[in-house]
Amino acid sequence: MPLSIAPPNVAVEIKKICAEEKVAKHLGELGLAAGTRVKVIACGGSVIITLKEGRLCLDRELASRITVAVVSDEPALA
């Protein structure tokens, strides 16, 4: 499912980022890459996620290009 429709307060794992190479590289430098676990904090005009010990705000269009899967063995990240 796209990150833009992931349920809030549930741990998800990034499966694929379908963005321009430059954008995907920048997200990777921020720590957002395939295999990374994040939690959606809020969805609206943009999507706010927890990433490591911080938060990251993504516009809805970019979030819709990031494929995630719910992580069933972990209820949620802090």
PARO-231756 format. One record per atom (N, C-alpha, C, O): x, y, z; atom name; chain; residue in three letters. Coordinates in nm, 3 decimals, always signed. Atoms other than C-alpha are relative to their C-alpha. Last residue first. Example, Ala and Ser with C-alpha at 12.3 -4.5 7.8 and 13.67 -1.06 7.14 Angstrom:
2
@xx -0.082 | yy -0.119 | zz -0.006 | a N | c A | r SER
@xx +1.367 | yy -0.106 | zz +0.714 | a CA | c A | r SER
@xx -0.077 | yy +0.109 | zz +0.073 | a C | c A | r SER
@xx -0.026 | yy +0.220 | zz +0.090 | a O | c A | r SER
@xx +0.089 | yy -0.119 | zz +0.000 | a N | c A | r ALA
@xx +1.230 | yy -0.450 | zz +0.780 | a CA | c A | r ALA
@xx +0.090 | yy +0.120 | zz +0.000 | a C | c A | r ALA
@xx +0.194 | yy +0.118 | zz +0.066 | a O | c A | r ALA
% end
This chain:
78
@xx +0.015 | yy -0.117 | zz -0.091 | a N | c A | r ALA
@xx +0.806 | yy +0.506 | zz +1.960 | a CA | c A | r ALA
@xx +0.025 | yy +0.129 | zz -0.074 | a C | c A | r ALA
@xx +0.017 | yy +0.236 | zz -0.014 | a O | c A | r ALA
@xx -0.129 | yy -0.056 | zz -0.042 | a N | c A | r LEU
@xx +0.756 | yy +0.243 | zz +1.691 | a CA | c A | r LEU
@xx -0.027 | yy +0.120 | zz +0.088 | a C | c A | r LEU
@xx -0.130 | yy +0.187 | zz +0.075 | a O | c A | r LEU
@xx -0.025 | yy -0.137 | zz +0.045 | a N | c A | r ALA
@xx +0.434 | yy +0.049 | zz +1.671 | a CA | c A | r ALA
@xx +0.136 | yy +0.044 | zz +0.050 | a C | c A | r ALA
@xx +0.186 | yy -0.005 | zz +0.151 | a O | c A | r ALA
@xx +0.122 | yy -0.081 | zz -0.005 | a N | c A | r PRO
@xx +0.286 | yy -0.298 | zz +1.724 | a CA | c A | r PRO
@xx +0.019 | yy +0.141 | zz -0.051 | a C | c A | r PRO
@xx -0.063 | yy +0.188 | zz -0.130 | a O | c A | r PRO
@xx -0.034 | yy -0.118 | zz -0.079 | a N | c A | r GLU
@xx +0.588 | yy -0.500 | zz +1.599 | a CA | c A | r GLU
@xx -0.120 | yy +0.094 | zz +0.004 | a C | c A | r GLU
@xx -0.160 | yy +0.144 | zz -0.102 | a O | c A | r GLU
@xx -0.069 | yy +0.044 | zz -0.123 | a N | c A | r ASP
@xx +0.555 | yy -0.854 | zz +1.464 | a CA | c A | r ASP
@xx +0.036 | yy +0.115 | zz +0.092 | a C | c A | r ASP
@xx +0.098 | yy +0.093 | zz +0.196 | a O | c A | r ASP
@xx +0.090 | yy +0.067 | zz -0.093 | a N | c A | r SER
@xx +0.284 | yy -0.757 | zz +1.211 | a CA | c A | r SER
@xx +0.069 | yy -0.039 | zz +0.130 | a C | c A | r SER
@xx +0.002 | yy -0.057 | zz +0.232 | a O | c A | r SER
@xx -0.088 | yy +0.094 | zz -0.070 | a N | c A | r VAL
@xx +0.483 | yy -0.495 | zz +1.023 | a CA | c A | r VAL
@xx -0.081 | yy -0.065 | zz +0.110 | a C | c A | r VAL
@xx -0.119 | yy +0.000 | zz +0.207 | a O | c A | r VAL
@xx +0.015 | yy -0.001 | zz -0.145 | a N | c A | r VAL
@xx +0.236 | yy -0.328 | zz +0.787 | a CA | c A | r VAL
@xx +0.090 | yy -0.108 | zz +0.059 | a C | c A | r VAL
@xx +0.096 | yy -0.220 | zz +0.009 | a O | c A | r VAL
@xx +0.079 | yy +0.113 | zz -0.049 | a N | c A | r ALA
@xx +0.370 | yy -0.304 | zz +0.433 | a CA | c A | r ALA
@xx -0.004 | yy +0.009 | zz +0.151 | a C | c A | r ALA
@xx +0.094 | yy +0.047 | zz +0.215 | a O | c A | r ALA
@xx -0.028 | yy +0.054 | zz -0.133 | a N | c A | r VAL
@xx +0.495 | yy +0.004 | zz +0.252 | a CA | c A | r VAL
@xx -0.085 | yy -0.122 | zz +0.028 | a C | c A | r VAL
@xx -0.182 | yy -0.150 | zz -0.042 | a O | c A | r VAL
@xx +0.078 | yy +0.119 | zz -0.031 | a N | c A | r THR
@xx +0.521 | yy +0.144 | zz -0.101 | a CA | c A | r THR
@xx +0.044 | yy -0.055 | zz +0.135 | a C | c A | r THR
@xx +0.163 | yy -0.069 | zz +0.162 | a O | c A | r THR
@xx -0.075 | yy +0.087 | zz -0.090 | a N | c A | r ILE
@xx +0.650 | yy +0.500 | zz -0.139 | a CA | c A | r ILE
@xx -0.091 | yy -0.115 | zz +0.041 | a C | c A | r ILE
@xx -0.195 | yy -0.093 | zz +0.104 | a O | c A | r ILE
@xx -0.097 | yy +0.074 | zz +0.082 | a N | c A | r ARG
@xx +0.514 | yy +0.685 | zz -0.443 | a CA | c A | r ARG
@xx +0.087 | yy -0.094 | zz +0.083 | a C | c A | r ARG
@xx +0.176 | yy -0.162 | zz +0.030 | a O | c A | r ARG
@xx +0.075 | yy +0.098 | zz +0.080 | a N | c A | r SER
@xx +0.201 | yy +0.799 | zz -0.254 | a CA | c A | r SER
@xx +0.092 | yy -0.083 | zz -0.089 | a C | c A | r SER
@xx +0.051 | yy -0.187 | zz -0.141 | a O | c A | r SER
@xx +0.038 | yy +0.111 | zz -0.087 | a N | c A | r ALA
@xx +0.427 | yy +0.963 | zz +0.005 | a CA | c A | r ALA
@xx -0.076 | yy -0.107 | zz -0.078 | a C | c A | r ALA
@xx -0.067 | yy -0.225 | zz -0.045 | a O | c A | r ALA
@xx -0.119 | yy +0.082 | zz -0.022 | a N | c A | r LEU
@xx +0.580 | yy +1.176 | zz -0.272 | a CA | c A | r LEU
@xx -0.035 | yy -0.122 | zz +0.086 | a C | c A | r LEU
@xx +0.011 | yy -0.232 | zz +0.057 | a O | c A | r LEU
@xx -0.039 | yy +0.060 | zz +0.128 | a N | c A | r GLU
@xx +0.238 | yy +1.301 | zz -0.381 | a CA | c A | r GLU
@xx +0.121 | yy -0.091 | zz +0.016 | a C | c A | r GLU
@xx +0.123 | yy -0.203 | zz -0.035 | a O | c A | r GLU
@xx +0.086 | yy +0.115 | zz +0.029 | a N | c A | r ARG
@xx +0.121 | yy +1.356 | zz -0.023 | a CA | c A | r ARG
@xx +0.038 | yy -0.070 | zz -0.130 | a C | c A | r ARG
@xx +0.031 | yy -0.192 | zz -0.138 | a O | c A | r ARG
@xx +0.124 | yy -0.041 | zz +0.066 | a N | c A | r ASP
@xx +0.411 | yy +1.583 | zz +0.065 | a CA | c A | r ASP
@xx -0.075 | yy -0.126 | zz -0.045 | a C | c A | r ASP
@xx -0.015 | yy -0.231 | zz -0.067 | a O | c A | r ASP
@xx -0.005 | yy +0.025 | zz +0.144 | a N | c A | r LEU
@xx +0.652 | yy +1.431 | zz +0.313 | a CA | c A | r LEU
@xx -0.128 | yy +0.052 | zz -0.063 | a C | c A | r LEU
@xx -0.236 | yy +0.039 | zz -0.005 | a O | c A | r LEU
@xx +0.124 | yy -0.037 | zz +0.067 | a N | c A | r CYS
@xx +0.715 | yy +1.551 | zz +0.669 | a CA | c A | r CYS
@xx +0.019 | yy -0.017 | zz -0.151 | a C | c A | r CYS
@xx +0.111 | yy +0.040 | zz -0.209 | a O | c A | r CYS
@xx -0.020 | yy -0.045 | zz +0.136 | a N | c A | r LEU
@xx +0.987 | yy +1.374 | zz +0.865 | a CA | c A | r LEU
@xx -0.135 | yy +0.027 | zz -0.062 | a C | c A | r LEU
@xx -0.227 | yy -0.054 | zz -0.050 | a O | c A | r LEU
@xx +0.120 | yy +0.002 | zz +0.084 | a N | c A | r ARG
@xx +1.006 | yy +1.319 | zz +1.237 | a CA | c A | r ARG
@xx +0.034 | yy +0.057 | zz -0.136 | a C | c A | r ARG
@xx +0.124 | yy +0.140 | zz -0.150 | a O | c A | r ARG
@xx +0.057 | yy -0.127 | zz +0.041 | a N | c A | r GLY
@xx +1.300 | yy +1.231 | zz +1.456 | a CA | c A | r GLY
@xx -0.128 | yy -0.019 | zz -0.079 | a C | c A | r GLY
@xx -0.183 | yy -0.129 | zz -0.087 | a O | c A | r GLY
@xx +0.040 | yy -0.076 | zz -0.119 | a N | c A | r GLU
@xx +1.453 | yy +0.950 | zz +1.658 | a CA | c A | r GLU
@xx -0.061 | yy +0.135 | zz -0.035 | a C | c A | r GLU
@xx -0.075 | yy +0.221 | zz +0.052 | a O | c A | r GLU
@xx -0.102 | yy +0.010 | zz -0.104 | a N | c A | r LYS
@xx +1.471 | yy +0.694 | zz +1.375 | a CA | c A | r LYS
@xx -0.048 | yy +0.078 | zz +0.121 | a C | c A | r LYS
@xx -0.152 | yy +0.043 | zz +0.177 | a O | c A | r LYS
@xx -0.113 | yy +0.062 | zz +0.069 | a N | c A | r LEU
@xx +1.209 | yy +0.814 | zz +1.130 | a CA | c A | r LEU
@xx +0.118 | yy +0.006 | zz +0.095 | a C | c A | r LEU
@xx +0.170 | yy +0.114 | zz +0.126 | a O | c A | r LEU
@xx -0.117 | yy +0.007 | zz -0.086 | a N | c A | r THR
@xx +0.869 | yy +0.902 | zz +1.267 | a CA | c A | r THR
@xx +0.106 | yy -0.075 | zz -0.077 | a C | c A | r THR
@xx +0.078 | yy -0.175 | zz -0.144 | a O | c A | r THR
@xx -0.042 | yy +0.132 | zz -0.048 | a N | c A | r ILE
@xx +0.629 | yy +0.996 | zz +0.993 | a CA | c A | r ILE
@xx +0.110 | yy +0.015 | zz +0.104 | a C | c A | r ILE
@xx +0.181 | yy +0.116 | zz +0.107 | a O | c A | r ILE
@xx -0.107 | yy -0.011 | zz -0.099 | a N | c A | r ILE
@xx +0.429 | yy +1.304 | zz +0.894 | a CA | c A | r ILE
@xx +0.029 | yy -0.138 | zz +0.053 | a C | c A | r ILE
@xx -0.061 | yy -0.210 | zz +0.096 | a O | c A | r ILE
@xx -0.008 | yy +0.118 | zz -0.086 | a N | c A | r VAL
@xx +0.228 | yy +1.285 | zz +0.572 | a CA | c A | r VAL
@xx +0.118 | yy +0.018 | zz +0.094 | a C | c A | r VAL
@xx +0.231 | yy +0.041 | zz +0.049 | a O | c A | r VAL
@xx -0.131 | yy +0.065 | zz +0.003 | a N | c A | r SER
@xx +0.119 | yy +1.601 | zz +0.391 | a CA | c A | r SER
@xx -0.004 | yy -0.116 | zz +0.100 | a C | c A | r SER
@xx -0.098 | yy -0.130 | zz +0.178 | a O | c A | r SER
@xx -0.061 | yy -0.050 | zz +0.122 | a N | c A | r GLY
@xx -0.213 | yy +1.760 | zz +0.301 | a CA | c A | r GLY
@xx +0.138 | yy -0.057 | zz -0.019 | a C | c A | r GLY
@xx +0.187 | yy -0.069 | zz -0.131 | a O | c A | r GLY
@xx +0.087 | yy -0.111 | zz +0.037 | a N | c A | r GLY
@xx -0.355 | yy +1.535 | zz +0.570 | a CA | c A | r GLY
@xx +0.048 | yy +0.047 | zz -0.136 | a C | c A | r GLY
@xx +0.055 | yy -0.032 | zz -0.230 | a O | c A | r GLY
@xx +0.024 | yy -0.011 | zz +0.143 | a N | c A | r CYS
@xx -0.201 | yy +1.229 | zz +0.725 | a CA | c A | r CYS
@xx -0.097 | yy +0.114 | zz -0.023 | a C | c A | r CYS
@xx -0.198 | yy +0.127 | zz +0.047 | a O | c A | r CYS
@xx +0.117 | yy -0.074 | zz +0.047 | a N | c A | r ALA
@xx -0.051 | yy +1.220 | zz +1.073 | a CA | c A | r ALA
@xx -0.005 | yy -0.001 | zz -0.152 | a C | c A | r ALA
@xx +0.099 | yy +0.000 | zz -0.219 | a O | c A | r ALA
@xx +0.053 | yy -0.078 | zz -0.111 | a N | c A | r ILE
@xx +0.193 | yy +1.016 | zz +1.282 | a CA | c A | r ILE
@xx -0.128 | yy +0.070 | zz -0.042 | a C | c A | r ILE
@xx -0.227 | yy +0.071 | zz +0.031 | a O | c A | r ILE
@xx +0.072 | yy -0.120 | zz +0.044 | a N | c A | r VAL
@xx +0.276 | yy +0.743 | zz +1.033 | a CA | c A | r VAL
@xx -0.059 | yy +0.067 | zz +0.123 | a C | c A | r VAL
@xx -0.129 | yy +0.004 | zz +0.203 | a O | c A | r VAL
@xx +0.138 | yy -0.005 | zz -0.048 | a N | c A | r LYS
@xx +0.529 | yy +0.501 | zz +1.181 | a CA | c A | r LYS
@xx -0.062 | yy +0.130 | zz -0.048 | a C | c A | r LYS
@xx -0.002 | yy +0.236 | zz -0.033 | a O | c A | r LYS
@xx +0.046 | yy -0.133 | zz -0.040 | a N | c A | r VAL
@xx +0.859 | yy +0.398 | zz +1.023 | a CA | c A | r VAL
@xx -0.142 | yy -0.011 | zz +0.055 | a C | c A | r VAL
@xx -0.204 | yy -0.117 | zz +0.048 | a O | c A | r VAL
@xx +0.130 | yy +0.002 | zz -0.069 | a N | c A | r ARG
@xx +1.058 | yy +0.082 | zz +0.960 | a CA | c A | r ARG
@xx -0.032 | yy +0.141 | zz +0.050 | a C | c A | r ARG
@xx +0.052 | yy +0.207 | zz +0.111 | a O | c A | r ARG
@xx +0.012 | yy -0.090 | zz -0.114 | a N | c A | r THR
@xx +1.336 | yy +0.097 | zz +0.699 | a CA | c A | r THR
@xx -0.140 | yy -0.011 | zz +0.060 | a C | c A | r THR
@xx -0.239 | yy -0.017 | zz -0.013 | a O | c A | r THR
@xx -0.037 | yy +0.071 | zz -0.122 | a N | c A | r GLY
@xx +1.373 | yy -0.208 | zz +0.474 | a CA | c A | r GLY
@xx -0.011 | yy +0.085 | zz +0.126 | a C | c A | r GLY
@xx -0.007 | yy +0.031 | zz +0.237 | a O | c A | r GLY
@xx +0.065 | yy +0.132 | zz -0.011 | a N | c A | r ALA
@xx +1.375 | yy -0.008 | zz +0.152 | a CA | c A | r ALA
@xx +0.053 | yy -0.071 | zz +0.123 | a C | c A | r ALA
@xx +0.174 | yy -0.074 | zz +0.149 | a O | c A | r ALA
@xx -0.034 | yy +0.091 | zz +0.110 | a N | c A | r ALA
@xx +1.509 | yy +0.341 | zz +0.220 | a CA | c A | r ALA
@xx -0.074 | yy -0.131 | zz +0.020 | a C | c A | r ALA
@xx -0.134 | yy -0.154 | zz +0.125 | a O | c A | r ALA
@xx +0.123 | yy +0.059 | zz +0.050 | a N | c A | r LEU
@xx +1.440 | yy +0.645 | zz +0.439 | a CA | c A | r LEU
@xx +0.032 | yy -0.081 | zz -0.125 | a C | c A | r LEU
@xx +0.054 | yy -0.026 | zz -0.233 | a O | c A | r LEU
@xx +0.028 | yy +0.126 | zz -0.069 | a N | c A | r GLY
@xx +1.752 | yy +0.724 | zz +0.639 | a CA | c A | r GLY
@xx -0.125 | yy -0.070 | zz -0.046 | a C | c A | r GLY
@xx -0.165 | yy -0.170 | zz +0.014 | a O | c A | r GLY
@xx +0.075 | yy -0.033 | zz -0.122 | a N | c A | r LEU
@xx +1.788 | yy +1.093 | zz +0.548 | a CA | c A | r LEU
@xx -0.032 | yy -0.125 | zz +0.081 | a C | c A | r LEU
@xx -0.077 | yy -0.116 | zz +0.195 | a O | c A | r LEU
@xx -0.093 | yy -0.072 | zz -0.087 | a N | c A | r GLU
@xx +2.061 | yy +1.000 | zz +0.299 | a CA | c A | r GLU
@xx -0.066 | yy +0.040 | zz +0.131 | a C | c A | r GLU
@xx +0.001 | yy +0.053 | zz +0.234 | a O | c A | r GLU
@xx -0.093 | yy +0.099 | zz -0.056 | a N | c A | r GLY
@xx +1.820 | yy +0.745 | zz +0.152 | a CA | c A | r GLY
@xx +0.100 | yy +0.064 | zz +0.095 | a C | c A | r GLY
@xx +0.134 | yy +0.006 | zz +0.198 | a O | c A | r GLY
@xx +0.075 | yy +0.070 | zz -0.105 | a N | c A | r LEU
@xx +1.558 | yy +1.017 | zz +0.108 | a CA | c A | r LEU
@xx +0.087 | yy -0.105 | zz +0.067 | a C | c A | r LEU
@xx +0.080 | yy -0.123 | zz +0.189 | a O | c A | r LEU
@xx +0.013 | yy -0.093 | zz -0.113 | a N | c A | r HIS
@xx +1.818 | yy +1.223 | zz -0.081 | a CA | c A | r HIS
@xx -0.076 | yy -0.066 | zz +0.115 | a C | c A | r HIS
@xx -0.037 | yy -0.053 | zz +0.231 | a O | c A | r HIS
@xx -0.131 | yy -0.009 | zz -0.064 | a N | c A | r LYS
@xx +1.906 | yy +0.927 | zz -0.304 | a CA | c A | r LYS
@xx -0.007 | yy +0.090 | zz +0.123 | a C | c A | r LYS
@xx +0.049 | yy +0.057 | zz +0.228 | a O | c A | r LYS
@xx -0.021 | yy +0.125 | zz -0.072 | a N | c A | r ALA
@xx +1.539 | yy +0.860 | zz -0.379 | a CA | c A | r ALA
@xx +0.134 | yy +0.002 | zz +0.073 | a C | c A | r ALA
@xx +0.144 | yy -0.048 | zz +0.186 | a O | c A | r ALA
@xx +0.088 | yy -0.003 | zz -0.117 | a N | c A | r VAL
@xx +1.491 | yy +1.227 | zz -0.472 | a CA | c A | r VAL
@xx +0.021 | yy -0.125 | zz +0.085 | a C | c A | r VAL
@xx +0.032 | yy -0.116 | zz +0.207 | a O | c A | r VAL
@xx -0.049 | yy -0.106 | zz -0.089 | a N | c A | r LYS
@xx +1.791 | yy +1.232 | zz -0.708 | a CA | c A | r LYS
@xx -0.080 | yy +0.003 | zz +0.130 | a C | c A | r LYS
@xx -0.023 | yy +0.016 | zz +0.238 | a O | c A | r LYS
@xx -0.123 | yy +0.046 | zz -0.064 | a N | c A | r GLU
@xx +1.694 | yy +0.898 | zz -0.864 | a CA | c A | r GLU
@xx +0.052 | yy +0.101 | zz +0.102 | a C | c A | r GLU
@xx +0.096 | yy +0.064 | zz +0.211 | a O | c A | r GLU
@xx -0.118 | yy -0.031 | zz +0.080 | a N | c A | r GLU
@xx +1.341 | yy +1.020 | zz -0.935 | a CA | c A | r GLU
@xx +0.124 | yy -0.040 | zz +0.078 | a C | c A | r GLU
@xx +0.124 | yy -0.038 | zz +0.201 | a O | c A | r GLU
@xx -0.021 | yy -0.144 | zz +0.018 | a N | c A | r ALA
@xx +1.083 | yy +0.846 | zz -0.722 | a CA | c A | r ALA
@xx +0.122 | yy +0.019 | zz -0.090 | a C | c A | r ALA
@xx +0.196 | yy -0.075 | zz -0.118 | a O | c A | r ALA
@xx +0.009 | yy -0.026 | zz +0.143 | a N | c A | r CYS
@xx +0.935 | yy +0.499 | zz -0.684 | a CA | c A | r CYS
@xx +0.007 | yy +0.151 | zz -0.023 | a C | c A | r CYS
@xx -0.095 | yy +0.217 | zz -0.043 | a O | c A | r CYS
@xx +0.017 | yy -0.143 | zz +0.022 | a N | c A | r ILE
@xx +1.050 | yy +0.408 | zz -0.333 | a CA | c A | r ILE
@xx +0.006 | yy +0.024 | zz -0.151 | a C | c A | r ILE
@xx +0.111 | yy +0.006 | zz -0.213 | a O | c A | r ILE
@xx -0.054 | yy -0.054 | zz +0.125 | a N | c A | r LYS
@xx +0.999 | yy +0.041 | zz -0.251 | a CA | c A | r LYS
@xx -0.027 | yy +0.150 | zz -0.006 | a C | c A | r LYS
@xx -0.133 | yy +0.196 | zz +0.038 | a O | c A | r LYS
@xx -0.030 | yy +0.107 | zz +0.095 | a N | c A | r LYS
@xx +0.927 | yy -0.182 | zz +0.049 | a CA | c A | r LYS
@xx +0.066 | yy +0.053 | zz -0.126 | a C | c A | r LYS
@xx +0.158 | yy -0.008 | zz -0.180 | a O | c A | r LYS
@xx -0.013 | yy -0.050 | zz +0.137 | a N | c A | r ILE
@xx +0.934 | yy +0.063 | zz +0.340 | a CA | c A | r ILE
@xx +0.039 | yy -0.117 | zz -0.089 | a C | c A | r ILE
@xx +0.137 | yy -0.187 | zz -0.062 | a O | c A | r ILE
@xx -0.134 | yy +0.014 | zz +0.056 | a N | c A | r GLU
@xx +0.825 | yy -0.117 | zz +0.656 | a CA | c A | r GLU
@xx -0.003 | yy +0.049 | zz -0.144 | a C | c A | r GLU
@xx -0.092 | yy +0.014 | zz -0.221 | a O | c A | r GLU
@xx -0.004 | yy +0.048 | zz +0.139 | a N | c A | r VAL
@xx +0.522 | yy -0.011 | zz +0.855 | a CA | c A | r VAL
@xx +0.145 | yy -0.008 | zz -0.045 | a C | c A | r VAL
@xx +0.232 | yy +0.062 | zz +0.008 | a O | c A | r VAL
@xx -0.132 | yy +0.014 | zz +0.060 | a N | c A | r ALA
@xx +0.461 | yy +0.030 | zz +1.228 | a CA | c A | r ALA
@xx -0.013 | yy -0.056 | zz -0.142 | a C | c A | r ALA
@xx -0.085 | yy -0.153 | zz -0.166 | a O | c A | r ALA
@xx -0.031 | yy +0.140 | zz +0.028 | a N | c A | r VAL
@xx +0.108 | yy +0.143 | zz +1.311 | a CA | c A | r VAL
@xx +0.137 | yy -0.006 | zz -0.067 | a C | c A | r VAL
@xx +0.165 | yy +0.073 | zz -0.158 | a O | c A | r VAL
@xx -0.046 | yy +0.068 | zz -0.122 | a N | c A | r ASN
@xx +0.025 | yy +0.475 | zz +1.477 | a CA | c A | r ASN
@xx +0.021 | yy -0.149 | zz -0.017 | a C | c A | r ASN
@xx +0.008 | yy -0.225 | zz +0.080 | a O | c A | r ASN
@xx -0.081 | yy -0.070 | zz -0.099 | a N | c A | r PRO
@xx -0.169 | yy +0.603 | zz +1.174 | a CA | c A | r PRO
@xx +0.033 | yy -0.087 | zz +0.121 | a C | c A | r PRO
@xx -0.044 | yy -0.176 | zz +0.158 | a O | c A | r PRO
@xx +0.073 | yy -0.037 | zz -0.121 | a N | c A | r PRO
@xx -0.289 | yy +0.364 | zz +0.904 | a CA | c A | r PRO
@xx +0.091 | yy +0.070 | zz +0.101 | a C | c A | r PRO
@xx +0.208 | yy +0.035 | zz +0.113 | a O | c A | r PRO
@xx -0.032 | yy +0.091 | zz -0.111 | a N | c A | r ALA
@xx -0.100 | yy +0.377 | zz +0.576 | a CA | c A | r ALA
@xx -0.073 | yy +0.045 | zz +0.125 | a C | c A | r ALA
@xx -0.090 | yy +0.165 | zz +0.148 | a O | c A | r ALA
@xx +0.124 | yy +0.055 | zz -0.056 | a N | c A | r ILE
@xx -0.282 | yy +0.573 | zz +0.305 | a CA | c A | r ILE
@xx +0.026 | yy -0.100 | zz +0.112 | a C | c A | r ILE
@xx -0.065 | yy -0.172 | zz +0.154 | a O | c A | r ILE
@xx +0.100 | yy -0.105 | zz -0.018 | a N | c A | r SER
@xx -0.001 | yy +0.810 | zz +0.198 | a CA | c A | r SER
@xx -0.132 | yy -0.050 | zz +0.057 | a C | c A | r SER
@xx -0.211 | yy +0.030 | zz +0.108 | a O | c A | r SER
@xx -0.020 | yy -0.061 | zz -0.130 | a N | c A | r LEU
@xx +0.258 | yy +0.537 | zz +0.254 | a CA | c A | r LEU
@xx -0.108 | yy +0.104 | zz +0.030 | a C | c A | r LEU
@xx -0.145 | yy +0.125 | zz +0.145 | a O | c A | r LEU
@xx -0.078 | yy -0.124 | zz -0.003 | a N | c A | r PRO
@xx +0.119 | yy +0.358 | zz -0.051 | a CA | c A | r PRO
@xx +0.009 | yy +0.055 | zz +0.143 | a C | c A | r PRO
@xx -0.084 | yy +0.040 | zz +0.222 | a O | c A | r PRO
@xx +0.085 | yy -0.117 | zz +0.000 | a N | c A | r MET
@xx +0.000 | yy +0.000 | zz +0.000 | a CA | c A | r MET
@xx +0.090 | yy +0.124 | zz +0.000 | a C | c A | r MET
@xx +0.203 | yy +0.118 | zz +0.049 | a O | c A | r MET
% end
